[in-house]
Amino acid sequence: MGRLTTHVLDTASGRPAAGLTIELRRLGDDAGLLKTVATNNDGRVDAPLLEGDAYAPGVYELTFFAGDYLRGQGHDLPAPAFLDVVPIRFGIAAGEEHYHVPLLISPYGYSTYKGS
């Protein structure tokens, strides 16, 4: 069964990014905010972001509120912060495939990829 998951790692501290807020939106004709979640102590969310009937091909966007998280970790970010809100737009083409969108963050850089 297809599903969408994520995992956020704080590369500045070398640990999972716990308590980071994430929004999931579907884009296109049926656009809208699907959910808002926060990462757990392992930098993951407690359940897949999409699964079952909600999991469908289309274009989506995950919005990671990195600036809020980094400030909460004691990073002295300039105003405005170099990275504050990190949007990742991606497409889901296969209805039965597991799409995993991890994020590696620090105050001055981020990286993502299609994981498994």
Secondary structure, DSSP 4 states (H G I P E B T S, - for coil): --EEEEEEEETTTTEE-TT-EEEEEEESTT-EEEEEEE--TTSB-SS-SEEGGG--SEEEEEEE-HHHHHHHTT----SS-SSS-EEEEEEE--TTSEEEEEEEEETTEEEE--B-
